[in-house]
C-alpha cells in the first residue's frame, strides 16, 4: 500500500469491505480511484483499482441484462456521415440546440427532464449530413440508474458533444458528466494505448519491447494473470507505457471518443465569468477538450459550433467528377488521411483495383488538375477525377 494516501481513501476502503452488492462495490471503487493521487508511487494501486473496475462493470452489466431480460436498451440507427450524441445535465439546452441545428422538433421547456428518450435529427454542414442525437439528461448515478439503458447510444456514437449551462455552475455540471462517462468506461479525446495482447495456449507471458515500459515487467505479468491471462505475447508499441495503460488495454469495455464541450446560454448575465471558470477547469484536465460558447436560443455562434464539431469528427469531404464534368454532390465522406485509392474503393472495388491515376483540384495539390497516384493523401473539399 503506497504511503501518504488521503484519509478519504482509507474510509472508502473500509466501506468497500462492508459492501455487499456489485453495484455498491463499483461505486465505491470509482470513488477510491478518484481520490488516489496520480504519481509513480501509486501506479500499481491505480492499475489494480482499474482492473477491479473492469471486473465489476462486467458483473454489473450482466446482472442488469438478466434483470431486464436483455433489454430494452435504446438504439438509434446511424444515418449520415457520423452520429454525435448530445450529452449534458438537465436544462443545459440540448433540446434547443437540436431544434436550431436540425430538422428535429424536440420538446423544449424551462423545467428539467423534458427529454425522456433519445431524439435524433440531421444537421447539414458543407454538404455533409451529420446526425445529432439528444440523450436524456445526465445526473449523478445516471449510468447505474434509469439512465443505464441510454448508455449504449452514447457508447455507439462516433463523437460526443457535452453541453453545459453557463447560468448555473458549469464546472460542477462538467464534472458530473465526466464522472458518469468514466463510469460508463468512455474516455474522451484520448488514444488507446499502443499495446497488443495476443493470447496463446502455452508458453507463458512474453513481453516484446520491455525497454519501452515505464513500469516493472513483473507487475505487467501479475496484472495479466489477474485478468486470467497466463500465456500471451504482449507487444509494447510506444515509449512510456505505464501499468495503468496495461490495465486500460485489458479493459475491452473502454470506448475512446472524440468530444467537444459546448457552453450554452453564453448571452446570459454573468455567463462571461462562468465561461472563464469553465475554461480554467478544462485546462486542468488530463486531455484536451475544445470549448465553444453559444446561445442556442438566440442562434449565437452556431456556425462556429458546426465548424468545430466537423473538425472534431476527423472527416473530410471529397467530391468526384467525370472528365469535362462538374463536381458531384453529395461528396464522399472519409477519415482524415484518406487517399485517392480510398475514394476509388468507396465507389467500387474494381475501380480501386484498376485505378491508373487521378486528377485533383483543391488544397492537397500545388496546382489544380494535377495528376497524382493512388497513394496521394487528400484534404477536405478536394475534387477528384479518377482514371482507370
Secondary structure by P-SEA (a helix, b strand, c coil): ccccccaaaaaaaaaaaacccaaaaaaaaaaaaaaccccccaaaaaaaaaaaaaaaaaaaaaaaaaaaccccbbbbbbcccbbbbbcccccccaaaaaaacccccccccccccccccbbbbbbbcccbbbbbbbcccccccccccccccaaaaaaaccbbbbbbbccccaaaaaaaaaaaaaaaccccccccccbbbbbcccccccccccccccccaaaaaaaaaaacccbbbbbbccccccaaaaaaaacccbbbbbbbbbbccccccaaaaaaaaaaaaaaaccbbbbbbbbccccccaaaaaaaaaaaaabbbbbbbbccccccccccccccccccaaaaaaaacaaaaaaccccccccccccccccccccccccccbbbbbbcc
